[in-house]
């Protein structure tokens, strides 16, 4: 058992160091070498790496009194002992590992992306495809002592035939929307366009991008190349907020600036499907500054209308509003003042914001002041799996989004 522990520690030391450890020790370039021989004591991976290794050794040697048959449940129990609420994402990662998909990374010349790819490849969560200048990618790999041997690297600038083929295909899609053949060829040199076309043609199963670019600059190429799924007029962005009270789903936080009541209804439908993706039944509150007509104004009128239309369109769902955020989250207030609320006995888990500003501000405030972990944004409504990283995402956040993208690809492949 001691030998198993030692081997587990040695193996962990050679893996990319999580951002949480880098920040704790003030060293952004921590990597295996003369200055880093064993994992740091604050590394949260220690408990889920060493304990299972020792437990397996104990079982194999015959000294264990109890046999562990469900290792996934055991890992979850270990995480809960140190307060890591990753149950939601643990299920997603486990599903991803059962059938890894090809994920193309449009920003492969970034050290965070490559460190995440190392983990994803080693853990068999995804089959990575790296887009970018090969020389720069190899330089980052060497500087950070990564091992990405066997990972496919595609440099769009080195494949003139592919650029022209992709450009011609884009022109056929956008020729009546203001683009010329020359402009389409030029756009294909943008890795977001190039990666989107790989997904569109089935040369990859999902696209991940957005770590270093603003959201609109990342999503527009995917909309031009892949588009929204049939029967959908728009896309929406949803964040999963892991809180002390469990996960909450915030929408729309990234795409629709000021949707109408009718558009909010469509966003509710997209969001509900997104929540079900995580095997959770959506309980929806449509947020406003008004509680069931207590205040007047355009926002109150819009959200009240959206609630009425949404209940008619999705009668099987629990949808309530318009209502203030604190009322939606507090059943005691509802029972005392609004006993007709359908959220009484149905704990709300999905919050719909009336515009982009309120949703975006809310999730960022909760992340910073409420110490909630934000997972996302999950892009809803695309015809094929495209997921946009939050600007400056951590390695852990990248891994989470890739796992979501893989499961999304699995699901779309079955439909």
C-alpha positions in Angstrom: 0.0 0.0 0.0 2.9 2.4 0.7 4.4 1.5 -2.7 1.0 2.2 -4.4 0.9 5.6 -2.6 4.4 6.4 -3.7 3.7 5.5 -7.3 0.5 7.6 -7.3 2.3 10.6 -6.0 5.1 10.2 -8.5 2.6 10.0 -11.4 0.6 13.0 -10.2 3.8 15.1 -10.0 4.3 14.7 -13.7 0.8 15.9 -14.6 -0.1 19.6 -15.4 -0.5 21.6 -12.2 -4.0 23.0 -11.6 -4.5 26.8 -11.6 -5.7 26.6 -8.0 -2.3 25.3 -6.9 -0.4 27.8 -9.0 -2.3 30.6 -7.5 -1.9 29.3 -3.9 1.9 29.2 -4.3 2.3 32.2 -6.6 4.0 30.3 -9.3 2.3 30.3 -12.7 4.9 28.1 -14.4 5.0 25.2 -11.9 6.0 22.0 -13.7 7.8 18.7 -12.9 11.5 19.3 -12.5 14.2 20.2 -10.0 12.0 22.8 -8.2 8.9 20.6 -8.3 9.4 16.9 -7.5 6.2 16.0 -5.6 2.7 17.5 -5.6 2.0 20.4 -3.3 0.1 19.7 -0.1 -2.8 22.0 -1.2 -3.3 20.1 -4.4 -7.0 19.0 -4.3 -6.2 16.0 -6.6 -4.2 14.2 -3.8 -7.2 12.7 -2.1 -8.7 11.3 -5.3 -5.3 10.0 -6.5 -3.7 8.5 -3.5 -6.7 7.0 -1.6 -8.0 5.0 -4.6 -4.5 3.7 -5.3 -4.0 2.6 -1.7 -7.5 1.1 -1.6 -6.8 -1.0 -4.7 -3.6 -2.2 -3.3 -5.3 -3.2 -0.1 -7.9 -5.2 -2.0 -5.3 -6.9 -4.2 -3.2 -7.9 -1.1 -6.3 -9.2 0.7 -6.1 -7.0 3.8 -9.1 -4.8 2.9 -12.2 -5.6 5.0 -14.6 -4.2 2.4 -14.4 -4.4 -1.4 -15.1 -1.2 -3.4 -17.2 -2.0 -6.5 -18.3 1.5 -7.5 -15.2 3.6 -7.9 -17.1 6.5 -9.2 -19.2 6.7 -6.1 -16.0 6.3 -4.0 -14.3 9.2 -5.7 -17.4 11.3 -5.2 -17.4 10.4 -1.5 -13.7 11.5 -1.3 -14.5 14.8 -2.9 -17.3 15.5 -0.5 -15.0 14.9 2.5 -13.0 18.0 1.5 -16.0 20.0 0.4 -15.6 19.8 -3.4 -19.1 19.9 -4.9 -18.3 18.5 -8.4 -21.0 15.9 -8.5 -22.6 17.5 -11.6 -19.4 17.6 -13.6 -18.2 14.2 -12.3 -21.2 12.6 -14.0 -20.5 14.5 -17.2 -16.8 13.6 -17.3 -17.7 9.9 -16.6 -20.1 10.0 -19.6 -17.5 11.6 -21.8 -14.9 8.9 -21.0 -17.2 6.2 -22.2 -17.1 7.4 -25.8 -14.4 10.2 -26.3 -15.0 12.4 -29.3 -12.7 14.5 -31.5 -12.6 18.0 -30.2 -10.8 20.7 -32.2 -9.1 23.5 -30.2 -9.0 26.8 -32.1 -6.5 28.3 -29.7 -3.9 25.6 -29.4 -1.0 28.0 -29.2 -2.0 28.8 -25.6 -0.3 27.2 -22.6 -3.6 26.7 -20.7 -5.2 25.0 -23.6 -2.2 22.6 -24.0 -2.1 21.8 -20.3 -5.8 21.0 -20.4 -5.3 18.9 -23.5 -2.6 16.9 -21.7 -5.2 16.0 -19.0 -8.0 15.4 -21.4 -5.8 13.1 -23.5 -4.3 11.2 -20.5 -7.7 10.8 -18.9 -9.3 9.8 -22.2 -12.0 12.4 -21.9 -11.6 13.6 -25.5 -9.5 13.1 -28.7 -7.9 16.5 -29.2 -7.1 18.2 -32.5 -4.9 21.3 -32.2 -5.2 24.2 -34.6 -2.3 26.7 -34.8 1.3 27.3 -35.9 3.2 24.0 -35.3 6.4 25.8 -34.3 4.7 27.8 -31.6 2.8 24.8 -30.3 5.9 22.6 -30.1 7.8 25.5 -28.3 5.1 25.7 -25.6 5.0 22.0 -25.2 8.8 21.9 -24.7 8.9 24.9 -22.3 6.2 23.3 -20.1 7.5 19.8 -20.3 4.2 18.4 -21.7 3.9 15.1 -23.5 1.4 15.5 -26.4 3.0 12.9 -28.7 0.4 11.5 -31.0 -2.0 14.4 -30.8 -3.1 15.7 -34.2 -1.9 19.3 -35.0 -3.3 21.2 -38.0 -1.8 24.4 -39.3 -4.3 26.0 -41.6 -1.6 28.1 -43.3 0.2 25.0 -44.4 -2.8 23.5 -46.1 -3.7 25.7 -49.1 -5.9 23.1 -50.7 -8.0 22.8 -47.6 -8.2 26.5 -47.2 -9.6 26.9 -50.7 -12.0 24.0 -50.3 -13.3 25.4 -47.0 -13.6 28.9 -48.5 -15.7 27.6 -51.4 -18.0 25.8 -49.0 -18.4 28.9 -46.9 -19.2 30.9 -50.1 -22.0 28.6 -51.0 -23.5 29.2 -47.5 -23.0 32.9 -47.4 -23.0 34.1 -51.1 -26.4 35.8 -50.7 -25.3 37.3 -47.4 -22.7 39.7 -48.6 -19.6 37.6 -48.9 -17.4 37.1 -52.0 -15.2 34.1 -52.7 -12.1 36.1 -51.9 -13.5 37.1 -48.5 -14.5 33.5 -47.7 -11.0 32.3 -48.5 -9.6 35.0 -46.2 -12.0 34.2 -43.4 -11.0 30.6 -43.5 -7.5 31.6 -42.2 -9.3 32.5 -39.0 -9.1 29.4 -36.9 -12.6 29.8 -35.6 -13.9 29.6 -39.1 -11.5 26.8 -40.0 -12.4 24.7 -36.9 -16.2 25.3 -37.4 -15.9 24.0 -40.9 -14.1 20.9 -39.6 -17.0 20.2 -37.3 -19.6 21.0 -40.1 -17.9 18.5 -42.4 -17.5 15.8 -39.7 -13.8 16.0 -39.6 -14.2 16.8 -35.9 -17.1 16.3 -33.5 -16.9 19.5 -31.5 -15.2 22.9 -31.4 -13.8 24.7 -28.3 -12.7 28.3 -28.5 -13.0 31.7 -26.8 -10.2 31.6 -24.2 -8.4 34.7 -25.7 -11.2 36.4 -27.7 -14.3 38.3 -27.0 -17.5 36.2 -27.1 -19.1 37.8 -30.2 -15.9 37.2 -32.3 -15.9 33.6 -31.4 -19.6 32.7 -31.8 -20.1 34.5 -35.2 -17.9 32.1 -37.3 -19.8 29.2 -35.8 -23.1 30.7 -36.7 -22.0 31.5 -40.2 -20.6 28.0 -40.8 -22.7 25.6 -38.7 -25.8 27.6 -37.8 -28.7 26.9 -35.4 -30.5 23.6 -35.2 -33.6 23.1 -37.2 -36.7 24.6 -35.7 -34.7 27.1 -33.7 -34.4 30.8 -34.5 -31.7 31.7 -32.0 -29.0 30.5 -29.7 -28.6 31.3 -26.0 -25.9 31.1 -23.4 -26.3 29.4 -20.0 -24.1 29.3 -17.0 -24.1 26.6 -14.3 -23.5 28.1 -10.9 -22.2 25.6 -8.4 -23.3 27.0 -5.0 -23.6 25.8 -1.4 -27.3 25.3 -2.2 -26.6 23.1 -5.2 -26.4 24.0 -8.9 -28.4 26.8 -10.4 -28.7 27.5 -14.2 -28.6 31.1 -15.3 -29.9 32.1 -18.8 -29.4 34.1 -21.0 -26.1 35.4 -19.9 -24.1 35.8 -23.1 -26.0 36.2 -26.3 -29.4 37.9 -26.5 -29.2 41.6 -25.6 -32.8 42.6 -25.0 -35.2 39.7 -26.1 -38.9 40.3 -26.5 -41.4 38.3 -24.5 -41.8 35.8 -27.4 -38.0 35.5 -27.6 -37.8 34.9 -23.9 -40.1 31.9 -24.4 -37.8 30.4 -26.9 -34.8 31.0 -24.6 -36.7 29.2 -21.8 -37.2 26.2 -24.1 -33.5 26.1 -25.0 -32.5 26.5 -21.4 -34.8 23.7 -20.2 -33.3 21.3 -22.7 -29.8 22.5 -21.5 -30.8 21.7 -17.9 -32.1 18.3 -18.8 -28.8 17.6 -20.5 -27.4 17.4 -17.0 -30.2 15.0 -15.9 -31.9 17.7 -13.9 -35.6 18.6 -14.2 -35.8 22.4 -14.7 -37.8 24.5 -12.2 -38.0 27.9 -13.8 -38.3 31.4 -12.4 -38.6 34.4 -14.8 -36.9 37.3 -13.0 -37.9 40.9 -12.8 -38.1 43.8 -10.3 -41.8 43.1 -9.9 -43.7 40.3 -8.1 -46.8 39.2 -10.0 -47.8 42.7 -11.1 -46.6 44.6 -8.0 -44.8 47.2 -10.0 -45.4 48.6 -13.5 -43.0 49.2 -16.4 -41.8 47.7 -19.6 -39.7 45.0 -18.0 -42.5 43.9 -15.7 -45.0 43.8 -18.6 -42.5 41.8 -20.8 -41.6 39.2 -18.2 -45.2 38.7 -17.1 -46.2 38.1 -20.7 -43.3 35.8 -21.2 -44.4 33.7 -18.1 -47.9 33.4 -19.5 -46.8 32.4 -23.0 -44.2 30.0 -21.6 -46.7 28.2 -19.4 -49.0 27.8 -22.4 -46.2 26.5 -24.6 -44.6 24.2 -22.1 -47.5 23.0 -19.8 -45.4 20.1 -18.5 -42.8 22.4 -16.9 -42.8 24.3 -13.7 -42.5 28.0 -14.8 -43.2 30.9 -12.5 -42.9 34.7 -12.7 -42.6 37.5 -13.1 -40.8 37.6 -9.7 -37.9 39.1 -7.9 -34.8 37.0 -7.4 -35.0 36.8 -3.6 -38.7 35.7 -3.8 -37.8 33.0 -6.3 -35.1 31.6 -4.0 -37.1 31.9 -0.7 -40.0 29.5 -0.3 -41.0 31.1 3.0 -41.6 34.4 1.3 -43.7 32.7 -1.3 -45.7 30.7 1.2 -46.5 33.9 3.2 -47.2 36.3 0.4 -47.7 34.3 -2.8 -49.2 30.9 -1.8 -50.3 30.3 -5.4 -46.7 30.1 -6.6 -45.9 26.8 -8.4 -42.4 26.9 -7.0 -43.6 26.1 -3.5 -42.5 22.5 -3.1 -40.6 22.7 -6.4 -37.2 24.2 -5.5 -36.2 26.6 -8.2 -33.0 25.7 -10.1 -33.3 27.7 -13.4 -33.3 31.5 -13.5 -34.3 33.4 -16.6 -33.1 37.0 -16.9 -35.0 39.6 -18.8 -31.9 40.9 -20.7 -28.3 40.2 -21.3 -27.1 42.9 -18.9 -28.9 41.6 -15.8 -27.9 37.9 -16.5 -24.3 38.7 -17.2 -24.0 41.0 -14.1 -25.7 38.4 -11.8 -23.5 35.5 -12.6 -20.3 37.5 -12.4 -21.3 39.0 -9.0 -22.2 35.6 -7.7 -18.8 34.2 -8.9 -16.8 37.0 -7.2 -18.8 37.8 -4.0 -20.7 34.5 -3.5 -17.7 32.3 -4.3 -19.8 30.2 -6.6 -18.0 28.2 -9.3 -19.2 29.2 -12.8 -19.3 26.5 -15.4 -19.9 27.7 -18.9 -21.1 29.4 -20.9 -22.9 26.5 -22.4 -24.0 27.5 -25.9 -27.6 26.3 -26.5 -29.3 25.9 -29.9 -26.4 25.2 -32.2 -26.8 22.6 -34.9 -23.6 20.9 -34.0 -21.5 21.0 -30.8 -19.7 24.4 -30.4 -18.8 25.6 -26.9 -17.3 29.0 -26.1 -14.9 29.4 -23.1 -15.1 32.3 -20.8 -12.3 34.8 -21.4 -9.4 33.7 -19.3 -10.8 30.4 -18.2 -8.8 28.2 -15.8 -7.5 24.8 -16.8 -10.2 23.1 -14.8 -12.9 25.2 -16.5 -11.5 24.3 -19.9 -11.6 20.6 -19.0 -15.2 21.0 -17.8 -16.3 22.6 -21.0 -14.6 20.0 -23.1 -16.4 17.2 -21.2 -19.7 19.0 -21.8 -18.8 19.3 -25.5 -18.0 15.6 -25.8 -21.3 14.6 -24.2 -23.1 17.1 -26.4 -21.5 15.4 -29.4 -22.5 12.0 -28.1 -26.0 13.1 -27.7 -26.3 14.8 -31.1 -24.7 11.7 -32.7 -27.6 9.6 -31.3 -30.4 11.9 -32.5 
